[in-house]
Amino acid sequence: MLRFHGYFRSSSSYRCRIAFNLKAVGYEFVPVHLLKDGGQQKQAGYRALNPQMLVPTLEAGDLAIGQSMAILEWLDESYPDPAFLPASPDDRARVRAFADIIACDIHPLQNLRVLQYLRENYDEDQDGVERWCQRWIGDGLAACEAMLRKQETPSTFCFGEQPGLADICLVPQVFSAHRFKVDLTDMPRIRAIHEACEALPAFAEAHPSRQPDAE
Ligand SMILES: N[C@@H](CCC(=O)N[C@@H](CS)C(=O)NCC(=O)O)C(=O)O
C-alpha cells in the first residue's frame, strides 16, 4: 500500500495527486498541515521521513520518497501506462525543460518558507509578498507560454493530445498564479491547456478544494 503525505494547497502535492489519478493508482492519504502546530512538517515523526521538512512524501514499503519530481518519475517507472513522457529523446528533453521551469525556477521562489522569510526578515506585507510572487511566477510562466507558442500546430495539452509531465506541473502552477493574482491575460496557450486539463476527472479531482483536508 502506498501512503502519501501531503497538504491540499501545496502545489507539489497537487502534482502528485494528478499523477496518481492519471495512473489510476490508489493510496492512503496522510494530511500534513503546513501551518498548524507551527507546521506539522517540522515535527519529529515527519522529519524522520523527510529530512527537508517539506511535503510531499510518498511511502512505498520501506522506501520514503521526498521531492515531487522524484515521486512522479517513480510512479512513471513503476506504472508505465499511460506514459508521462514522449518516446524520443528530443521530445522528452523538451517536456522536462518545460517542467523544470516550473519545478526548479518558479515554485521554490513562492514556497511557504521563502514567503515567511520575506515577511519576517524583510518586513514585507501581503502586498509586497504578492508582488514578489507575481514577478517570479509571471516571468516563469511567460517563458512556458513562449515554449508552447513555438509549436507549429498547437496541441490540446502542452506537448500532444495526451496530458503528461508538463501538464502535471502546469496546472498546480496556474492554481498558485491565481492565488497570487498573476495576470495571465497574455498567456492564451496556458489558459487553453489549463482549461483542457481541468475538464479531465484526473485533474479536476486533484484540485485542492476537493481534498479531504481542504479548508
Ligand atoms: N522541490 C520540492 C518542493 C517541496 C515544497 O516546497 N513543498 C512545500 C509545499 S508546496 C512545503 O512543504 N512547504 C513547507 C514550508 O515551506 O515549510 C518538491 O517538488 O517536492
The ligand as a Gaussian input file, in Angstrom:
#p B3LYP/6-31G(d) Opt

LIG

0 1
 N       11.037000      20.638000      -4.653000
 C       10.121000      20.132000      -3.680000
 C        9.394000      21.285000      -3.052000
 C        8.554000      20.858000      -1.889000
 C        7.938000      22.062000      -1.217000
 O        8.456000      23.168000      -1.306000
 N        6.798000      21.855000      -0.521000
 C        6.129000      22.935000       0.138000
 C        4.655000      22.917000      -0.196000
 S        4.357000      23.072000      -1.922000
 C        6.302000      22.797000       1.633000
 O        6.291000      21.713000       2.155000
 N        6.473000      23.918000       2.331000
 C        6.603000      23.896000       3.742000
 C        7.461000      25.008000       4.252000
 O        7.845000      25.876000       3.482000
 O        7.724000      24.978000       5.468000
 C        9.130000      19.161000      -4.337000
 O        8.896000      19.290000      -5.530000
 O        8.617000      18.264000      -3.651000

